[in-house]
Amino acid sequence: MENLFYLFATGAVISAAMCILRRNPISAVMWLVSTMFSVAGIYLLLEAPFIAAVQVLVYAGAVMVLFLFVIMLLNLGVPASDLRGPMSVAGAIAVVGLLLVELGALWAYTPERLAAEAARTAALPPASGNAVLDVAGPLFSTYLIPFEVTSVLLLAAIVGAVVLAKRRI
């Protein structure tokens, strides 16, 4: 089981790095889809099949189709080289460094410490047995504001991409 985790985690990190380093936007989106599938595999290993299915359907499916639609609508064309310049490589190295620092901080967590911190957090309401209500209830009550902020951020990203593409036309 641990080997599968390392396989999915390595696949997710490599796919994410390839997404960042690609100059072709369609290639970058396809690498991002690969990252989403790797994360869904990790969710399956954590015995969360519903979250894995939502990951594949919502993120790898719907959101990536939306991104591909916007990219193709903008008709960005294909650049001469698929690799980005040294600045993007330096940025990727900085992100990897930050992630290694975070992993070092997480290394101090033992199962006992994690269980103690989980016990201190607020208890979740009991499940009703209806998966739709269990997900939609908190989404539209407790987490409504973060959900809407995420929606506005996605909309702003799409509008920004359209504005940047229109400058070239």
Helices and strands as residue ranges (DSSP letters): H 2-21, H 25-45, H 49-54, I 55-63, H 64-74, H 86-106, H 111-120, H 131-139, H 144-168
